[in-house]
Every structure is written in C-alpha cells, then in structure tokens.
Amino acid sequence: MKSKLGIILISFFIGPGLLSCSSDPIEVKFKEFRGNLVLFTVENNMEQDINSISCEITYYSANRAILEIDTLQFSKSQDVTGKHIPFLKAGEETFFTYRTPEKTISAKAEVIDFN
C-alpha cells in the first residue's frame, strides 16, 4: 500500500515537470487583445526554418459559442537583394495580429500546416 501511494505522489510531482519540458515543434500562443485586434506569438522550436505556415484561429463569445473560424497563411519573403528569407528561422519567435469579430472575448490559434 505504501509503495502505491509513493508512486502516486512521485508521479504527481514529477509528471507535470516532464510534460512542461516537452514542447510542440511550433507553438502559437494567445498573448493579448488590443482593441479589436488579437495578438498571438509563434515559436519555432525546431532546428529547421519555417518557410510557410497556416494557422486556424477560432473566436469565441462570452458563452463560449464559436463566432468565427478563420485561416491565415504566412510565407517566406525576399530581401532587397532577392534572397529568400524564411517566415520564421529555427529557434526564433515572431507574432501576428488579426482583427476580431464583434463580441469576441477569447480566441485560440493552432498550426494546421507548415513546411
């Protein structure tokens, strides 16, 4: 009996720590609302650059009803010399903002495709 309790206690304290150490290859996190705009950060936790990415944003009302689902796409660009620049380099972070529908009180975004 004591060994089962010990295992449960150890799992309780160590388990969340192990989970917090793991991360998604690309994380999109809600940061804040600014007026009628929502701000998200995008973290590239991979060792490779991201040339393009598609995100799905879901907007919610006060009663958690879905107001709208939208898809955004970002892709690599070119500098003044014509050299291609990835959307997000390995290990770096960026952000994006997007206009929210009326009555939005929360929003979430998730990566649906990247290369």
Buried (B, 14 or more C-beta within 10 A) or exposed (E): EEEEEEEEEEEEEEEEEEEEEEEEEBBBEBEEBEEEEBBBBBBBBBEEBBBBBBBBBBBBBEEEEEBBEBEBEBEBEEEEEEEEEBBBEEEEEBEBEBEBEEEBEBBBBEBEEBE
